[in-house]
């Protein structure tokens, strides 16, 4: 049976956070994936302004923006910043059966924007998340069967050719061991089919993944999207969303044996708000800043991670700790990507980001890992034996 997730778990990382955390925690206690993302910030996105372009100093490379059709803030954000986006990666395609059935999501709001922005390359995300589940069984069976994966690859290539897409981004998660072993072959099959019609096949991977997992996916695809966020996550103890010290310490290890020019660094542009001792909710950066202002508290930048943090008490008196990646963090993430020779950056995701990232250039140099470096990991699963000793 597919694994059902609690709450409003939509596709991509937002589906998988709780269900995959326990297994990732047991394997490595290293984290990189966001949780449930709410769709209540349309007004904040509309306030970002129109026509602003992302700063593009030499060497930054392509800018990709991820999009989810259920968030009403996302399409207006796309419209406001179309000039700063090279590749648009919408969550449009889901694998729903072991036989390879693909379900396509309608997205009239984004389609209307794209008609006015023909220069943006469209690469839909293909996921095994649907109807509130990561469909582990269906995806694992599909990628393990040579005939089924060839059929899916041909279908995706046909869609890309017919609809004028530049390609697809493959994002299958929570696979069984057999499915994970077969996944690079599926990626390679999709890349071959896409190449025959002049299109591309990208694939995602966790920054927390073992290099032995990352290398075959990079070799099988046209580009690897390395998801460098969720150092701390919704059901962990509070901490940085994506510490710069963590990123810069881990990234060289994960790139071992991989051509950096094939790698796109996906960065999280959102925040978490943890009530004391409880799971966090995801917040947009503008919404988090508004909360801080409403409670009259200052937002500081943690010197070790370069992430923004503040603390406050709600109306019931409960203590909250909120962390986010804002434009300050973004500038160092860009610098790290450029220093590593990566092909570009990706924004996870439209509708949540600090509006200032669209006019923020890379920092002059990467942030560095501290002297002495912070002890990693610094976040632990709530309720785990290590959680009681983690800073709050």
VMD Tcl script that draws the C-alpha trace (Angstrom):
set ca {
  {0.00 0.00 0.00}
  {1.21 3.56 -0.59}
  {2.52 5.30 2.49}
  {0.05 7.93 3.63}
  {1.40 10.99 5.35}
  {-0.30 12.98 8.09}
  {-1.68 16.41 7.38}
  {-1.73 18.36 4.18}
  {1.29 16.76 2.46}
  {1.45 17.84 -1.14}
  {4.05 16.67 -3.65}
  {7.84 17.06 -3.70}
  {9.63 17.57 -0.40}
  {6.48 18.79 1.27}
  {5.07 15.26 1.10}
  {8.07 13.36 2.30}
  {9.40 15.13 5.31}
  {7.94 13.08 8.14}
  {7.74 9.75 6.33}
  {11.36 9.66 5.21}
  {12.94 11.41 8.21}
  {13.12 8.38 10.45}
  {15.02 6.27 7.92}
  {17.35 9.12 6.95}
  {17.96 9.87 10.62}
  {18.92 6.25 11.33}
  {21.26 6.14 8.31}
  {23.13 9.40 8.69}
  {21.53 11.97 10.99}
  {22.25 14.47 8.20}
  {19.30 16.39 6.79}
  {18.22 18.20 3.65}
  {14.55 18.43 2.80}
  {11.64 20.78 3.57}
  {8.36 19.85 5.20}
  {4.78 20.90 4.69}
  {4.57 24.30 3.03}
  {1.45 26.32 3.52}
  {-0.39 28.21 0.79}
  {-1.53 31.25 2.75}
  {0.91 33.90 1.55}
  {-0.46 35.16 -1.77}
  {-0.57 38.74 -0.52}
  {3.10 38.61 0.41}
  {4.02 37.37 -3.06}
  {2.00 40.09 -4.74}
  {3.85 42.64 -2.66}
  {7.21 41.58 -4.06}
  {6.88 43.97 -6.95}
  {6.83 43.51 -10.70}
  {9.62 43.25 -13.20}
  {12.55 42.96 -10.81}
  {15.37 40.83 -12.18}
  {17.71 38.61 -10.23}
  {21.20 40.01 -9.89}
  {23.49 38.06 -12.24}
  {27.19 38.64 -11.67}
  {29.49 36.66 -13.97}
  {29.73 32.98 -13.21}
  {26.39 32.55 -11.43}
  {24.90 30.35 -14.16}
  {21.28 29.38 -14.67}
  {18.53 30.26 -12.22}
  {15.78 27.65 -11.81}
  {12.60 28.28 -9.85}
  {10.41 25.52 -8.43}
  {6.65 26.01 -8.35}
  {3.65 24.24 -6.85}
  {0.26 24.85 -8.47}
  {-1.74 24.68 -5.23}
  {-0.10 27.75 -3.66}
  {-1.86 30.93 -4.89}
  {1.28 32.92 -4.07}
  {3.46 31.05 -6.53}
  {2.11 32.12 -9.94}
  {2.07 35.85 -9.04}
  {5.65 35.42 -7.85}
  {6.55 33.89 -11.21}
  {4.93 36.83 -12.98}
  {6.75 39.37 -10.84}
  {10.20 37.84 -11.40}
  {9.99 36.19 -14.82}
  {12.95 38.23 -16.06}
  {15.17 36.64 -13.40}
  {14.21 33.01 -14.12}
  {15.86 30.82 -16.76}
  {14.15 27.50 -15.97}
  {10.69 27.03 -14.49}
  {10.19 23.68 -12.72}
  {6.51 23.21 -11.87}
  {5.14 20.21 -9.97}
  {2.91 19.01 -12.80}
  {3.40 15.25 -13.30}
  {2.83 12.34 -10.90}
  {3.43 8.64 -11.38}
  {0.32 6.96 -9.94}
  {0.58 3.24 -10.78}
  {3.17 0.49 -11.10}
  {2.17 0.26 -14.76}
  {3.56 3.73 -15.35}
  {0.40 5.86 -15.41}
  {1.20 9.56 -15.37}
  {-1.25 12.15 -14.02}
  {-0.87 15.76 -15.15}
  {-1.98 18.68 -12.99}
  {-3.78 21.62 -14.61}
  {-2.18 24.95 -13.78}
  {-3.95 27.76 -15.65}
  {-2.44 30.54 -13.53}
  {1.15 29.56 -14.32}
  {0.31 28.77 -17.94}
  {-1.03 32.30 -18.38}
  {2.22 33.76 -17.08}
  {4.33 31.51 -19.30}
  {2.46 32.67 -22.40}
  {3.73 36.16 -21.65}
  {7.27 34.93 -20.92}
  {8.30 32.70 -23.84}
  {12.02 32.89 -22.98}
  {11.56 30.81 -19.82}
  {12.38 27.14 -20.32}
  {9.80 24.83 -18.76}
  {10.93 21.57 -17.14}
  {8.08 19.97 -15.16}
  {8.88 17.94 -12.07}
  {7.92 14.26 -12.31}
  {7.25 12.78 -8.87}
  {5.82 9.68 -7.26}
  {3.79 11.80 -4.81}
  {0.02 11.89 -5.32}
  {-3.19 11.98 -3.29}
  {-1.37 12.61 -0.03}
  {1.18 9.80 -0.35}
  {4.63 9.01 -1.59}
  {3.74 5.96 -3.68}
  {6.75 3.85 -2.80}
  {5.39 0.59 -4.21}
  {4.26 1.95 -7.57}
  {7.44 3.92 -8.24}
  {9.76 1.14 -7.12}
  {8.01 -1.41 -9.30}
  {7.88 0.91 -12.29}
  {11.56 1.85 -12.32}
  {12.65 -1.75 -11.73}
  {10.83 -3.09 -14.79}
  {12.72 -2.35 -18.05}
  {9.59 -2.27 -20.20}
  {7.71 0.02 -17.84}
  {10.54 2.49 -17.45}
  {11.00 2.59 -21.23}
  {7.28 3.27 -21.62}
  {7.38 6.09 -19.04}
  {10.46 7.61 -20.68}
  {8.81 7.54 -24.11}
  {5.65 9.12 -22.70}
  {7.64 11.92 -21.04}
  {9.62 12.57 -24.22}
  {6.38 12.72 -26.21}
  {4.87 15.21 -23.77}
  {7.99 17.37 -23.83}
  {8.03 17.46 -27.61}
  {4.30 18.13 -27.97}
  {4.14 20.83 -25.31}
  {7.42 22.57 -26.01}
  {9.04 21.77 -22.69}
  {12.83 21.85 -22.40}
  {12.74 18.53 -20.54}
  {11.73 17.13 -17.15}
  {13.07 16.98 -13.60}
  {12.79 13.49 -12.06}
  {12.05 13.43 -8.33}
  {11.18 9.93 -7.13}
  {11.52 9.45 -3.39}
  {11.02 6.87 -0.64}
  {11.95 4.08 -3.04}
  {12.55 0.54 -1.80}
  {16.17 -0.68 -1.89}
  {15.42 -2.50 -5.16}
  {13.76 0.60 -6.59}
  {16.65 2.82 -5.53}
  {19.13 0.44 -7.17}
  {17.17 0.56 -10.43}
  {16.54 4.31 -10.34}
  {19.74 5.37 -12.18}
  {18.78 3.07 -15.06}
  {15.38 4.75 -15.24}
  {17.05 8.16 -15.23}
  {19.38 7.06 -18.04}
  {16.45 5.66 -20.04}
  {14.60 8.95 -19.68}
  {17.69 10.89 -20.69}
  {18.05 8.79 -23.85}
  {14.42 9.28 -24.80}
  {14.61 13.00 -24.13}
  {17.82 13.34 -26.11}
  {16.16 11.80 -29.16}
  {13.75 14.76 -29.28}
  {16.28 17.39 -28.24}
  {15.19 17.60 -24.60}
  {16.90 17.15 -21.22}
  {16.44 14.96 -18.16}
  {17.44 16.27 -14.75}
  {17.24 14.40 -11.44}
  {17.11 15.49 -7.81}
  {19.16 14.14 -4.90}
  {19.42 15.00 -1.23}
  {22.55 16.77 -0.06}
  {22.42 14.22 2.77}
  {22.63 11.30 0.34}
  {25.71 9.12 0.27}
  {28.15 10.05 -2.52}
  {27.70 6.48 -3.77}
  {24.05 7.38 -4.44}
  {24.78 10.79 -5.91}
  {27.45 9.71 -8.42}
  {25.30 7.27 -10.49}
  {22.44 9.76 -10.65}
  {24.77 12.50 -11.83}
  {26.24 10.19 -14.49}
  {22.80 9.09 -15.71}
  {21.28 12.56 -16.05}
  {21.90 15.77 -17.92}
  {21.98 17.62 -14.62}
  {21.84 16.78 -10.94}
  {19.74 19.05 -8.71}
  {21.38 18.83 -5.28}
  {18.83 19.82 -2.63}
  {20.77 21.76 -0.02}
  {18.17 22.56 2.62}
  {16.48 21.15 5.72}
  {19.58 20.81 7.82}
  {16.95 21.17 10.55}
  {13.39 20.25 9.70}
  {9.82 20.39 10.97}
  {10.05 17.45 13.37}
  {13.59 18.18 14.53}
  {14.80 20.38 17.32}
  {15.02 24.05 16.25}
  {17.98 25.19 14.20}
  {19.15 26.53 10.84}
  {17.17 25.67 7.72}
  {20.43 25.45 5.80}
  {23.53 26.60 7.64}
  {26.27 27.98 5.47}
  {28.84 26.20 7.61}
  {26.93 22.93 7.10}
  {26.62 23.48 3.34}
  {30.25 24.37 2.83}
  {31.48 21.48 5.00}
  {29.29 18.86 3.29}
  {29.26 20.01 -0.34}
  {32.85 19.04 -1.31}
  {32.30 15.53 0.06}
  {29.07 15.07 -1.88}
  {30.70 16.27 -5.12}
  {33.44 13.64 -4.98}
  {33.66 12.03 -8.40}
  {31.00 14.35 -9.88}
  {31.54 16.99 -12.55}
  {30.44 20.20 -10.75}
  {29.36 21.69 -14.07}
  {26.54 19.10 -14.09}
  {25.27 20.12 -10.65}
  {22.61 22.68 -9.78}
  {22.46 23.81 -6.15}
  {18.86 23.94 -4.93}
  {18.56 26.29 -1.97}
  {15.68 26.65 0.46}
  {14.12 30.09 0.71}
  {11.65 29.73 3.58}
  {11.46 29.43 7.35}
  {10.35 27.18 10.21}
  {8.51 28.29 13.34}
  {8.84 25.85 16.25}
  {6.50 26.09 19.24}
  {8.48 24.99 22.27}
  {9.00 21.23 22.12}
  {6.61 20.70 19.20}
  {6.86 20.26 15.43}
  {7.39 23.41 13.38}
  {5.22 24.92 10.70}
  {6.70 26.21 7.46}
  {6.46 29.92 6.86}
  {7.34 32.26 4.06}
  {10.15 34.67 4.85}
  {7.89 37.77 4.58}
  {5.38 36.15 6.95}
  {8.11 35.29 9.44}
  {9.41 38.86 9.36}
  {5.88 40.12 9.95}
  {5.55 37.89 13.02}
  {8.81 39.24 14.43}
  {7.65 42.82 13.85}
  {4.25 42.16 15.42}
  {5.90 40.84 18.57}
  {8.51 43.58 18.69}
  {11.50 41.24 18.55}
  {14.71 41.62 16.59}
  {15.83 39.20 13.89}
  {19.47 38.22 14.28}
  {21.84 36.32 12.02}
  {23.44 33.34 13.68}
  {27.21 33.78 13.29}
  {27.87 30.08 12.69}
  {25.21 29.38 10.07}
  {24.36 32.83 8.59}
  {20.67 31.89 8.97}
  {18.20 34.36 10.48}
  {16.64 33.56 13.87}
  {14.26 35.13 16.37}
  {12.27 34.06 19.41}
  {8.92 35.21 20.77}
  {5.91 34.19 22.86}
  {2.48 33.76 21.32}
  {-0.82 34.95 22.82}
  {-1.07 31.78 24.90}
  {2.38 32.36 26.32}
  {4.05 29.53 24.42}
  {7.66 30.14 23.43}
  {8.53 29.97 19.72}
  {11.84 29.77 17.90}
  {11.86 30.71 14.22}
  {14.68 30.18 11.74}
  {14.78 31.18 8.08}
  {17.05 31.58 5.10}
  {16.82 35.19 3.96}
  {18.71 37.32 1.43}
  {21.75 37.41 3.73}
  {21.94 33.60 3.66}
  {21.18 33.57 -0.06}
  {24.20 35.75 -0.87}
  {26.53 33.20 0.71}
  {24.75 30.26 -0.90}
  {25.34 31.88 -4.29}
  {28.99 32.42 -3.39}
  {29.36 28.77 -2.38}
  {27.77 27.59 -5.63}
  {30.04 29.81 -7.69}
  {33.18 28.82 -5.78}
  {32.36 25.15 -6.34}
  {31.97 25.69 -10.10}
  {28.33 24.57 -10.14}
  {26.10 25.18 -13.14}
  {23.64 27.39 -11.31}
  {21.14 27.63 -8.49}
  {17.50 26.68 -7.94}
  {14.97 28.33 -5.65}
  {12.78 26.10 -3.49}
  {10.30 27.62 -3.89}
  {8.34 30.48 -5.44}
  {5.88 32.09 -3.03}
  {8.00 31.63 0.10}
  {11.22 33.51 -0.53}
  {12.64 36.72 0.86}
  {11.81 39.31 -1.85}
  {15.28 40.78 -1.45}
  {16.93 37.72 -3.03}
  {15.86 39.01 -6.44}
  {18.26 41.94 -6.16}
  {20.97 40.38 -4.00}
  {24.30 39.49 -5.59}
  {26.60 36.70 -4.39}
  {28.83 37.53 -1.46}
  {32.45 38.24 -2.33}
  {33.49 34.86 -0.90}
  {31.86 31.81 0.69}
  {30.93 32.15 4.35}
  {33.33 29.56 5.73}
  {32.79 26.76 8.24}
  {33.82 28.64 11.35}
  {36.86 28.58 13.59}
  {36.30 26.32 15.37}
  {33.57 24.81 13.20}
  {30.16 24.14 14.70}
  {29.50 20.60 15.89}
  {27.37 18.85 13.26}
  {24.71 17.62 13.21}
  {23.14 20.24 15.47}
  {19.49 19.23 15.06}
  {17.87 15.96 16.10}
  {14.49 14.32 15.70}
  {12.07 15.49 18.37}
  {11.76 12.74 20.95}
  {15.05 11.10 19.99}
  {17.72 10.39 22.64}
  {19.78 13.34 21.41}
  {16.99 15.93 21.31}
  {17.20 16.82 25.01}
  {20.78 18.05 24.60}
  {20.13 20.16 21.47}
  {19.98 23.96 21.81}
  {16.42 25.35 21.73}
}
mol new
graphics top color blue
foreach p $ca { graphics top sphere $p radius 0.5 }
foreach p [lrange $ca 0 end-1] q [lrange $ca 1 end] { graphics top cylinder $p $q radius 0.2 }
display resetview
